[in-house]
Amino acid sequence: MLIMQIGTPLKRFRLFPSFGVCFILDVMVKNYQILMLLFAGITVVRGENVDDVDISFTRDVRPILSRRCFACHGPDADARVSDMRLDKRSGLFDQEISPVVPRDTAASEIYLRITNSDPDIAMPPVDANSQITDKEREIIRRWIEQGAVWENHWSFSPIATPRPSRNHTRPLGVVRSNHPIDAFIRSRHQPHGLRSNLPATPYVLIRRLYLDLIGLPPTIAQADHWRAVAFTPRGTVKPSQFAALVDELINSEQYGERWARRWLDLARYADTNGYEKDRDRNMWPYRDWVIQAINDSMPFDQFTIEQIAGDMLPAASTSQRIATGFHRNTMLNEEGGIDPLEFRFYAMTDRVATTGTTWLGLTIGCAQCHTHKYDPITHREYYQLMALMNNSDEPELDIPDAKLDQQYQANLAKAHQRMQDLPSHWPTGDSDKDKASAKDVIEQRFSKWLAQQRTRVRNWTTIKPAKFSANLPHLELEGDGIIFASGDSTKHDIYHLEFSVHLDNVTALRIEALPDPRLPNRGPGMTNYEGTIGDFFLTEFQLVAGDNQIEFTRAEHSYAKNRYGDKDTSAKTMIDGDIQTGWSVHKGQGQRHVAVLLPARPIPSGKWTLTMHFGRHFSSSLGKFRLSIATDDKPLSANELPPAIERLLLIEPTSLNNEQRQVLKDEFLLNAEELAEHAKKIRALRKRLPRQRALVLQQRPTSNPRETYIHHRGEYLNTKGESLNGSGLDALHPFEGKFNADRLGLAQWLVSPENPLTARVVVNRNWQAFFGEGIVRTLDDFGFQGQPPSHPQLLDHLASSLVANDWSIKWLHNYIVTSATYQQSSIVHAAEYKKDPSNQWLSRFPRTRIDAEIIRDASLLSAGILSDKMFGPPVKPPQPAGITETAYGSPKWEASDGEDRYRRSIYTKVKRTAPFAMGLTFDAPSGEFCTARRDKSNTALQALTLLNDVMFMEICQSTAGQLTNANSTLDSGDKAIATNAFRRILTRPPTATELTDILAFYHRQLAEFKSNKEATQAVVGKSDNATAQRAAWTMVVRALLSLDETVTKN
């Protein structure tokens, strides 16, 4: 990217602000920027005589073969049109009719084909979309004549440890530099007749450093401090003091907020599920983990392992489990009628593709449907990679909270005290006699209650299944006869349970649906549709005793509620023979529920076989339950009493000890109508406070592995062959025998020193963050179709050094910004531009537009209203009305209040179907897909956003308020205000000409506002501070925020 500065005179534009008043605004465009995006290939032989250079197979020839030949003669066997294969050495040299014979073009089949004009012989075929050029023919000719030396693809070759030549540590431009980065950069300058630029001026470099490392500009005080400390009076960097500045920024908390946002692009982070419904999800604990991990300087290899397999580490901590949220960022489809397993498959394809982009820089997703047409990734290997990640469940994790636990214990103490005081609230008179009488009344009522409950309570005996299975969910027998279901579920699940029952003449059967924190919304069901529901829908309950189908005539429940419509969902619907009806407990999640069934006649002992059907237009199976039987003839009742109370009720009253009797009496008091209001408060205090939950991965037990198959053409239903064992990519480095076939093995394989890609991909992506372009410009494609590195030795030097420095990203950033290459000026000189228009060889620092989040955060900081509060749930800054109303359900965006209104942008809620308007305007991703590189567009809407967006108007008003409150209104004061405003936004002091222009603009605006009170109030409101002066300074700030320099890193 090249940005040329062209001086232009001041221009006047008619502005229509969002508040509806028309002004004539002098827009300061003295340093108006013309953006020119220049795209070019990276081939050394371009523009040179091919006969004069050594041809490299990796650099020059393989890209041609990849573009023109691999589609028909490459890795994909299904697409290959003959036995000739040009992507392997054996295919080029070792066939009967050799495509290539070194130093003999006449005997080389490939050269004869590409130079033949006969349509029956010529290659590529004359009707092919991709035709070879004359320049490419010449490159292949010279390569053959020079000996046709084969080289492995550069990115699949082991990482070298090159050292810079001493010849390249000479003065860089006019600055002497011994930095290895500068030596490698200079080595590419010399062949192209280039030299590096002068160093950037101190304020420009300070601002650049702040924006790059913490995503915020310096305050005026910070900029002036470091100008005095880290630079000589002439503007030369003092290395040790400059290093102190770098250390301060890298070790600040804001560093993690800045660099976490770049990682979240890769992680496709969002606070909603995506697809049509796009409901909220609790992903922010993962976002906070990323920030903290970066601030803690977690080595990148550990950073990788914890995100892919933190739950599998020994004694995994809560933090390590939260880290696995990386692959919980996949979208979740909650549309009615979908097959949840199908969209789970699509989520897995996203995880494979995201892993390939993030760590390997490969377009692995191309192998979902067939063997990759260009890169050595087979169709089978794609699904072997999927198999490594496929054996995971996706629960929600309760996040420990010491303060919450303390509050809960305090609430229990209050509840205990209120329980002791509860009898005193029995309604009665105020006299001592009345109070004594109340005690007698309570005792009488308690005795009556006790007798009533004893007639209803049954002596239940838990039955444990001897065998159990399900069509897909994994059933486990836990303690006390509890059956727990986990894993995948379908829209029609069936549980089969076999019992050996020893009690005869069974007269009642009870189902207890039990809550559990492992289930969605704590259960008792597994429903995860249109939100984390935790409901179930038990449609049929069928029991066979011996060979006889048992008929149930009556059923009762403790609770039942339908989620959709008003159809009956009582317990009796699960014995009515209609699979469309069933028992459900909507809005009763997280609680124990009971259903009791009575058979037409007593059930004999022996072998029982139970079949339970669950189904709706979504998955709705029961997650945790227990079955019990009774042989008495008590009336039908689905008692909601806790099991401990039921056991005490079975004891003869005369045999109860004092403690047992008090427990029963407390239960009576809590259910007495006379004390209902007080009991409600006690129950509320006893209720465990809801903790924040995080979406995590959890490895499945070895007893319940999830099978992975090859999906022909990438189609969900089109599987073939036997299930696969997980493995890596053979083209990189061996997997089998060295790593376990699971997520932990995958993570260790990715960051193994033998992996030639991960370190290269990581340093390249970080380089791009500083310089706008990577050493490899195709950030997400290090394969045959990607561009080769412009500085291959520098790339390997950085990659090998990163690994040698314990994968420290902070070390890498320090290393880059302390180079003269980073510190040079971005000013463009005509001679250098002509030689290197795209700045491929970095003879100057590239000017790039800063990210959306930095634009907003920097503006808030300049206004003095940016909150430094870190972490926590997402917030909703102001944005134009109607943005989110276009999404499903027309949700309203209620702007946050207080400091949450002005938090850093990394904490702004990310809604996939209605992204934050300002962010989307400035090319922030929606979180739907892994984004290795953001677009950099230049649109009119961006200018309008800076001028008229409600948030930016608040920023302008706030800044103007601070300016006018802190300074006088004298002419000398106006200069001070103008300088302060300029430096708040642009850091550097204004030039004399710029200051004159600002003051002239201010006075014209002031005159207009003084003559138009309504316009003044439209800009700054109707308060006592609503002066024409403040309105005029608001417009000055508005203009300054709209300058190209404001949103550009120079």
N, C-alpha and C positions, 0 to 999 in steps of 0.2 A: 504494500500500500504506500502511495506517495501523496504527500500533502504539500502543495505549493502555496506560499504566502504571496499575495498580490495586494499592494496598497491601493485602496479606493477611497474616494472622498465620502464624507458623511452623506447619508441618504435619509429621506423622510418617507415614512410609511404610515398609511392610515391604519389604525389599530382598532379592532372591535372587541373589547374585553368581554369576559363572560358575564360581567355585571351589567352589561347593556349600555354603557356610556361610550360615546365615540370620542377619541382623542387623536391629535396629531402627535406622533411619537418619533423623535429623532433616534433612529436605531444606529448605535455605534458599530460601524462595520469597517473600521480602519484597517483591521487585520483580518478582513474577511478571508475565509479559507475556501479554496476550490479543491474538492476531493476528486482524485483520479484513482480508480481501481484498475490496476494493471495485472493481468494474469498471463503468465508465461510458463512454459515447461522448464525443466532444469536439466539440460543436457550440455555437457561441457563442449561438445563439438559444434554447438550452434554458432553459426556465423564464422566458423573457421573452415579452412580447407581440410577435408577429411583425411587426405593423404599425409597431412603434417602432424597428426596426433596419433597416440596409441589408443586403440579401441578397447574398451573394457566390456566384457560380456555382461557383468552385473549392471554397470551404469548405462551402457549404450545399446546392447543387443537384446538382452532379456526384455526390457520394456517394449521393444518393437514386437518381439514374438508374442508377448502377453496381449498386446493390443490387437494384433492382426491374425494370430494363429491359434492361441490356446482354446478359443471357443470350440474349435473342431479337432484340435490335436493336443488337448491339454489333459488335466487330471480327471475330468468327468468322463467315465467310461461310457455312460449312456448317450452322451453327446458326441463322442468321438466317431468320426466318419470313416476312419481307416485304422490300420494297426500302427500307423506312424504317430509317434508321440514326441512332441518337441519340448516338453517341460522337464524332461529328465535327461541326464547325461547319456544314459544308455540309448535313449531314443534318438538323440542327435548323431551319435558316433558309432554305435555298435549294431546297426541293422544291416541286413543283406544289401539293401540299396540305401546307403548312408545318406541322410540328408546333408551332412557336412563332412567333407574330406579336407583336413587342414592343409592350407597353402595350395589348394587345387579347386578353384571355383568351377572349372569345367566339369569336374567329377562330383561336384556337390549338388545333389538333387534340389535342395532348397533354393540355391541361387539360380539354377536353371528354371525353376518354376516361377520365381518372382520377377524374372526378366523376360519371360516368354509372352508373346502377344497372342498366341493361339488360345482361344477361349476354352478349349478342351484340356489345355495343359496348365494355363496360368493359375497361380495362387497368389493371394486369395481369389476365389472365383469372381468372375467379372460382375456378377450380380450381388456380391457381398456388400454390405453397408460400409465395411471398414476396408479401405484400399491402401496399399503400401505406397509411400511417396518415393520420389527419386532419391531424396536425401537418405532415407532409410535403406534403400537398396545399396547405396554407396557405403553406408556404415557396415552392412552385412558383408559386402565384398571385401572391405579392408580388414574386417575381423578374420575372415577366412584366410586372406593372404598373409596376415600377421601370425597365423598359426592356430586360430580358432581355440584359444585357451578357454576352458570351462571354469566358471567360478560359481560357487554356491551363492544363492540370493543373500545380499548383504545382511538383511535383518535376521535371517535364520542361522547366520554364522556366529561363532562364539564372540563375546565382547572382548575386544582387544584393550590393551592398556598403553595407548600411544603417549609419547612424551613430546612436548613441543620442541621444535628445533631451536638451537641457540640463535640461529640467524634471524629468528622471528621475534626475539625479545628486544629488538632495537626500538628506538623511539616510535611511539604510535602517534602519528600526527606530530604535534609539538609537545606531547606529554610522554615522558619515559615511563614505560610499564614493563614490569617483569611478571605480570600475571599470566598464567598459562592460557586462559581464555583469550587474552589479547594476542598471544603468539599464534594460536590457531586461526583467529580471525584475520590476522595480518598475512598469514600464509596464503589466504585466498585473495587478499587485496593485490598482492604483487603481480600475479598473472593477468589481472584485469586493469592494471595501471591505476589502482585506487590507493587512497590513503584515508585514514580515519579523520573524523571531524575534530574541531576544537572541543574542549570540554564545555558542558552546559554551564550557564551562569549559576551562581549559588542558589538563588531562590527557585529557579526552574528545577534544579536537581533535588533540592529539599522537597519541593512539592511532589515531584515524580516519585521520590522514595517513599514518602508518606502514602501516596495513593496506591503504590504497588504493594507495600508491606502491610498496611492496616486499612486500606480502603477509605481513608479520610484524609483531607488536606490538613496541613498544620494550622494552628491558630497563629495570629500575628506574633504573639509573644514567643511561641515555639520556633517559628521561622527566624525571628530576629536572634534568638538565643543561639541556634545552631549556625546561623550565618557568622556570628561572632566567634563561635567556639571551633567549628569544624573547617573553617576556610581562612585563608590569609586575607589581608585587606585587598589584595589584587584578585581574589576569587579562586585561588588555587586550593585544592583539597588538601587538608592535613590528614594523612592516612589514619593515624591512631585515633584522632578525635572523630573522624568520619566513621570509623569502626564502632566507636561508642554510640553514635547516633543509630547505626544499623542495629546494634545489640539492643538498644532501648526499644526500638520499634518491634523487633522480632520477639522480644520477651514481654511485650504488652498484651493485655487481654484482647485488644481489638484485632491483633494479628490473627487469632483463631477465627474471629467472626468474618474477617475478609477472606481467608483461604478456605474456610468451610463452605462458603457459598460456591466456590468453583468446584469443590468435590460434590456438592449436592446436585450440580448439573449432571454429573456422571451418574449419580445414584438415582436419578429421576425423582427427586424428592417432591412430595406434595402433601398437603393436609387433607386431601379428599381422595375418594376411591377411583374417580374417573368414570369413563363410559357415560351412559345416559343419566343414571340417578346421581352419581358423583357426590355421594354423601360424605360427611366428615369422617375422618379417621384420626387416631391419636399417634401421629408419627413424630411429634416434636421431641420426645425423649431421645430418639435417634439423632435428630439434628443437633441437640445439645451435646450428645456424646461426641459427635464429630468435632464440634468447636473445642471441647475440652481436650480431646485427644491431640488435636493440632497444637493447642497451647502447651500441652505437656510434652511436646516434642516426641510423641510416640514414634519409634522407628517405623518406616513404611512397611517393612515386612510384617511386623506385628500388627500394624494398622490393617493390613490385608487379611491376616489370619483371623483376627477378632471379628471382622465384618462378615467373612464368609463362613466361619466355623467357631465363633467365640463360645457357643454353648457346648462344644465338644472338647474344650480344653479341660485339663484336670481341675476339679473343684472350681468350675466356672463361676465367676462373680456375676452379680446383677449387671454391672457395667459391661462385661464381656457378652452377656446375653443380649443386652440392649443393642450392642453393636451389630448383631445379625439382622437388625432392621434394614440394612442395605438392600437385601433381596426381598424385604417385605414391602418395598416401595412399588412393586408391580401393581398394575391397575386391577380392580375387582369389579366384575360385571354383576349387577344386581337386577338386571332387567327381568321381567316376568317371563317364565317359560324356558329359560336357558338351561342347558345342561352344565351343572357346576364343574364336572370333570373336564368338559371341553375347554372351558375358560381357564381351568387350572393348567391345562396343557399349554394354552397360549401364554399364560404367565411364565411357564417354564421356558418357552422359546425366548421370551423377553430376557429371562435371567441368563440364558446361554449367550445371547447376543450382547447383553450388557457386560458380562464378564469378558467376552472377547474384545470389546471396544475399550473397556476400562484398563485392563491389565496387559492385553496382548496387542492392541492396536490393529486387530484384524477384523475383516468383515465376515465373521463366522456365521452370521445369520443366513448368508447365501447358501450354506450347506444344509439348511433345514429341508429343502425340497429335493436336492440332488447334490452329488459331489461338486464341490466348488469348481467353477469353470476356469479359474485362474490360479488360485492358491492351493497348496497341497493339504487340503482339508477334505476328507471323504465324507460322504453321507453317513456312513457308519460312525465315524469319529465324532460327528456332531452329536449323535444320540448317546455315544459313550460319555461325552462331556455332560450331557443332560443327566445321565444316570448317576454321576457323581453328586449332583445337587438334588436329585429327585426324591431321595429317601428322607424327607423332612416333613414334619407337621408344622402348622402355623398358629400356635396359641397366642394368647395375650398374657403378658407378665405383669404381676403386681409389683410396683416399684416401692421398695421399703422407704418409709418416711418416719424418721424418729419423732419429729414434731407431731405428726398425726397420731402416732402411737401414744405419745404422752397425753395428747388431748383425749384420746379414747379411754385411757386409764382414768383420767380425771372425770370423764363422763360416767364411767362405771361407778366411781366413788360417789358421785352425786346421785346416781340411780339407786345405789344401795341405801343412802340416807333417806331418799324419798320413799323407798320401799318400807323402811322402818316407820316412817311418818304416815304411811298411807292409811292405816286404820283411823287416824285422828281426823281424816277428812270425810269420814262417813257422815252423811247429812243428819244433823240432830240439833237440839237446842244448845244454849251456851252454858247452862247450869251444870254443876258437877253431877247432879242426879241424871241429867240427860246423857252426859258422856258415859256414865257407868252403864246406863241402859243401852247405849250404842254398842258397848262391848258384848253385852248379852245377845243383842240382835245379830251381830256379826257371827258369834258362835253358832247361833241357831241356823242362820243362813248357810254357814260353812258346812254344818252337819248335813243339811238338806242337799246341798250341792254335791257333797261327797257321796251320799247315797245314790243320787241320780247318775253321777259319772260311773259309779261301780256297776250299775246295771247296763251301761253301754260299752264299757271297755272289755275288750277280748284278750284272751291269753294267746298272743300271736307267737308262732314258731317260725323262725326264718328257715327257708329251704334253699340249699345251695345246689346249683346245677352241676351235674357230673360231666356233661358235655355242653358246649355252646359254640355257635358259629353265626356268621352273618354273610350276606351277599358281598359286602365290601367293608363296612366298618369293622374295626378290630375290637373284639370283646375280651375283657380281662376280668378274672374273678379276684376281687380284693377282699380285705378282711370283713368279717361279719356278714358274709353272703352278698356283698355289694358287687354288682356288675357294672363295669365302666367301659364305655364305648369311645374309641378315638379313631383318628385317621380320616379317610375320605368317606363321603356318604353320597347317596344318589337321591333322585326324586321319589324313589320307591324302594326303601330298604326293608329287609326281612330278617328278623332275629329268630334263630332256632335254639331252644334250650331243652335239655333232657334232665329229668330229676328222678332220683330214687327215693320215693316218699314212704316213710315208715308209719306215719299216723293214718289211722283208718277213719272213715266216715267224716271226711273234711266238709265243713259246712260253709266256709267262707275263705276267700282268697284276697289278699291285699297287695297292691302295688304301691310302693313308695317311690315317687320321683324326687331325687335328691340333688341339691345344689352342689357345685364344686367349682373352685376358682380356675380349674383347667379348662372349663367349658366356656363357650361364648356367653358373655354377660352373666357368668357364673351358673349357667344352666337353669333347670336340669336338662334342657334340650340342647341339640347341636345346631339349631337353625342359625345360619349366618347369611340371611337374605334381606335386602333392603335395610342393612344395618346389622350390628352385632346383636342378635335377638336372644338366642338361648332358649327358645321355645321348642315345643315338639308337637306332633300331631299323630296320635296313636289311633289308626283307623280300625284295626281289627285285632282282637285278642282271642286266639283259638287254642283250646286245650284238649289234648287227647290223653285219656287215662287208660292204659292198656291198649285195647283196640277200639275203645268207645270215645266218640266225640262228645265232649261235655257241653251241655246246654246251660247257659247262664240266663237267669230270668230277671234278675234285678242288679242294679249297680248304683253306687253312691260315690260322690267325690267331696273332697274338702274345698276344692276350688276349681272353677272352669270358666274360661272366657275365650271367645272367638276373636281372632285377629282380623279377619276379613268378613264383613257382612254380619248378619244377625242370626245365622244358622246355629242350631243347638250343638254345643261342643261338650256336653256333659259326659260323664263316664259311661252312661248307658249306650252312647253311640258307638262304642268300640265292641259291642256285642250284638249290634243290629244287623250284621251281615252286609252292610253297605260300605264299600271301601271309600266312598266319597265323603263319609262323615267320620268324626273321630273326637277323642278327648284332647283338649288343648288348654294351656294355662297362660295365655297371653297376659302380659303385665304382672305376672306373678313370678317373674324370673328371680333367681337368687334365693328362693324359698323352697321348703319341703312341702310337697303336695301328696295327697293320699287318695286312692280309689279302692273301694271294696266291692267285690263281686260275690253274689250268692248263686250257687248252682241250683238247678231244678230239684236235684236229689243229692244226698251226700256222695262224695267222691271217694272211691276205695283207694287204699294204699297201692304201691307198686310203681311201675314205670310211667312217668308222665312226660309228655312231649308238648311243649308250648311254642306256638308260632305267633310272633308279634309283627304286624304290618304297620309301616310308617309311610306316609306319602301325601304330597300335595303338588302344586305346580312348582314347588321348590323343595329342597332337602329339609326334612323336619324330623329327624330321628331323636330318640331319647338317649341322653348321654350318660346318666347314672341312675341306677334304680336297684330296688331290692324287693324280693317276693316273700310273703309270709302266708301261713295258713292257720286256721283255727277250727276247732271241732265242737264248739259250744253252740247253743241255739239262741244267742242274744239277738236283739233286733238289729237291723241293718243300720250301720252308722260309720261314716268316714270321719273319725274323730281327728281334729287338728291338734290335739294335745301332743306335746313333745313326748318322745318315747320314754324318757326318764320318768315323766309324770304317769304315763300309762303303767309302767312297772310298779310304781308305788301304789296306784289304785288297786292293783291286784292283791295287795296285802290287806289282811283283815284290819279294820281301824283300831281294834284293841291291841294289835301287835306292832303298831307304828311307834317308833321312838320319837322323842321330842323334835329332833332335827328333821326327820321325815315328815312329821305332821306339819311343821312350819313351812316346809317346801310346798306341800299341798295347799296350805292356807294362803300362801303368797300367790299361788296360781289362781285360787278362787278370787282373791281380792283384785288381781289384774283383769279378771273377766267379769267383775260385778258391774252392773249398769250404773250403779250409784257412784262409782269411782272412775268412770270411763275417761273423763278428761285428764285426771291425774295419771291414770294408767298409760294413756297415750304418750304423755311426756316421759314416763319411765322407759317405755319401749323405745322411744326416739333416742334416749340417752344410751340405751344398751346396744343400739344398732351400730355395727362396726362402720366407722367412717370410710367412705369410698376412697380408695387410693387411685393415683394415676396409674394407668396401664400402658404398657409398651407392646407394640407388635414385634414379635420375634420369631426366629426359627428354632425348632427343636428336633434333634435327630430321632427318627423312629426306632423303636426297639428292634433288635435283630429278629425277633419272633414275628415281626410284621413288616417285612420289606415291601416297598412299592416297586413293582416291576416296570422296567423301561424297555420299549421296543422301538425299532426303526419305523417311522411313519412315512410311508411311500408318498412322494410328492409333498411331504409336509402336512398331509391331511390328518386331522385328529382320528378319524374312524378307520383310516387305511393303514393298519399296522401289518407287519409281516415278520416272519422269523421268530426265533427264540428271544427270550429276554436277554438284555445286554449287561455285561459287567462294565463298570465305569472305568474310564481311562483318559489320558491326555492326548495330545497331538504328536504323532510320531515324528513329524518334521522338525519339532523343536528339541525335545530331549526326552529320554525314556521315562515312562511312568510306572509301568508294571514291574513289580519286584522291589520298587524303591518307596512307593507311597501307598497308603491304604486307599481303597476305592470308595472314598466318601468325601464330604465337603472339606474336612481337615486335610486330607491328602491332596485335594485340588489346590487349597490355599498354599500348602507347603511346596507343591510343584510349581505354582506361579512365581513364588519368590525364591526358588532355588537358585543358587549361583550358576547353575548350568542352563538356566532359562535365558536365551539370548534376547528376549523381547521386553520383559517387564521393566527392567531398569532403563532401557532405551526409551520406551514409551513414556515413562514417568518423567524423565529429565526433559524430554522433548516437549511434553505438555506444559511443564513449568517454564521452560524457555519461552514458549509461545505467550504465556501470561505476561512476561516482561517485555517481549519484543514484538508482539503482534502476530508473528509468524513463527512456526516451529522450524528447527533445523531440518526436520522432515515436515513439509507443509501439509501433507495429508495426515492430520493428527490421528485419524481413526483408521488409516489403511497403511500398514507397513508391509503389505503383501506386494505381489507382482504388479498390481495396477496402481499402487501408490507411487508418489514421487520419491526419488532417492534423496538422501540427505545432502544438503548444500555443503556441509562441513562434516564429513563422516568421521574424521579423527576427533574432532571436538565432541561429537555425539558420544563416541565410545569413551573418550576421556571423562566426560561428565558421568556417564553411566557407571563405569568402573570405579570412579571416585565416590559416587553415591554409595555404592555397596561397601566400599572400603571404609567409609565414614558411618557405618552402622545404619545405613538407609535413612539418614537424618535429612529431612526436607528443610529444616531450618539451616543446616549447614549449607545445603545447595543454594538457598536463597541468598545467604550471606556471601557465598562464593561468587554468585552472578553479579550482585549489585556492587561489589567492591572492585569489579573490573573496569578498566578505562572504556571498554566497549559500551558498557551500560551507562557510563557517566558522560558520554560525548553528547554534543549538541544535536538537535534535530533540524537545524537550519539546512536547507537544500541549496547546494551549489550547482550551477549549470553544468560544469564539466563532469562532476561526479554523477549527476543525474543522467547525462547522456550515456555514460558508461554502464550505469547500473540503475535503470529507471525503477525497477521494482524493489530496490534496496536488498536484493538477495544476499549481497556480500557484506552488508552492515557497515558501509562507509559513513553512516550517520545513524543517529538514533531515530527509530520510526515514531511518527506521531500517530496516535490511535485514539479513537473515542473511548472514554471510560464506560464501564458497565452501568446498566440502569440503576442498580442498587447504590453504586458509588455516587452517581449524579444526585440521587435523592438525599442520601446520607450527608454528602458534602454540603448540600444546600441547607439542610437542617442545622448542621454544625455552624455554618456561616451566620445563621440567624440566632445562634446561641440557645437553641431549644432542643437539640438532640439529646435524648435520654441515654445514659450509660448503663441502664439496667440490662442485665444479661439473663438469658435462658427463660424457659417457661413456655406456656401455651402460645399459639400464634395470636397476633393482634391484627386489627383492621384500621389502617390509616384512612383518612378521607380520600375519596375518589369520586369522579362524576357519577351522578345518579343513574340508575338503570342498567349498570354493567352486569351485575349478577342476576337481575330479574330475567335475563334472557335464558338462563339455565333452567334445568328441570326443577319444577316446584316453585319457580320465581322467588328464590330466597332474597331477602333484603340484606344489604351490606350496612349494618349498623356500625358507624365509625366509633372506634374506641375513644375513651375519655382520658384525661389526665396525661401522665407521661407515656402511657401505652400508645397514645396518638402519635408520638414522636420517637418511637423506638427505631433501632437500626432495621434496615429493610430485610435482613435475613430472618427476622421474626414476623414479617408480614405473612398473613395467611395465603397459601398457594392453593387456589381452587382451579382444578384442571379445565373444567368446561367454561370458566369465566375468569381467566387470569387477571391479576391486578393490572389495571389499565395502563398506568404509567410504565410499569415494568414491561408489559407486552409491546408498548410503543417503542421502547428502546431495546427490543430484541431479547428480553429475558425469556428463558424457556418456560413452557407450561407444565413441565414435570411429567409429561406423558411418555417420553422416551429418553434414553440415555443421550446426553448432549456433550460431545467432546469439544465442540467449537461453536460459539455463538455467532450468528450472523451479525454483520455491522451495516445496517441500513442507514440511509440518509433521506428522511421524509419531511414533508411539510408538517405532518401531525406532531413530529417531535418539537418543532419550533412552537407550535400552538400549545403544546402541553407545558412547555417552560413558561410561556406567557400567561396562560389562562387556567391551567389546572387549579382546582380549589386548594390543594396542598401547597402549590408554589405561590399562590396568592397569600396564603397564611404566612409563608416564609418571608415574602417580601414585606408584608405588614409588620411582622414581628421584628425583622431586621431594621426597618425604618424607625420603629418605636425605640429600639435600643440606641440607634444612632442619634436621634433627637433628644433622648433623655440624657445621654452622656456628654453632649457637647453644646456649646453656645450657638447662637444664631448670627453672630457677627460674620463679616466677610472672611476673616481669618478662620473662624469656626467652620464656615462652609467648606473651606479647603481641607480642614482636618476631617470633617465628616466624609467628604468625597474620597479622601485617601483611605480612611478607615473602611468605607464601603467597598472600595476596589480591592483592598488587601484581604478583607474577610473572604472574598470570593475567589480571587486570583493569586493570593499570597504575595506576589512581587509588588513593589511600589509602582505606582503609575508614572509614566513619563510626564514631562511638563505639558506636552501637547495633549496627551490623554486626559490629564487633570483639567486643562482648559476646556476641552470638549465636554467633559462630565458637568462642570460647573455651568457652562452655557446651556446645556440641556436641562439641568436642574432649574435654572432661573426661568427658562421659558415655561417649563411645567408649573412652576410656582405661580407665575403670572396667570396662567389659565385657571388654576384651582382657586386662586384668590377671587377671580371673577365668576366662579361657578361653584356655589356652596353645595348644590346637589351632587355635582361630580365629586367634590371632596368627600362627602358623606358616603357616596357609593364606593369609594376606595378604602376609606379608613373608618367608616361607621359614624355614629352620632354621639360618641362619648365626648367628655371634656377635652380629651387629647386629639380629637379629630380636627387637626389643623391643616391648612393648606400646605404648610411646610412638611408635615409628615406625609401627606399625600404625594407631594412632589418627590420626596426621597424614596417613597415606595416605588414610584415609577422608575427612578434611577436604578434601584436594586433589581427591579424587573428586567430592565435592559441589560444590566450586567450579568444576570443569571442566564440570559439568552445568548450571550456571546459564544462563539465557537470555541474560544480558548477555555471557557468555563467547563465545557464537557469534553475537553481534550487533554490527554497526557502528552505534554511537550517534551 
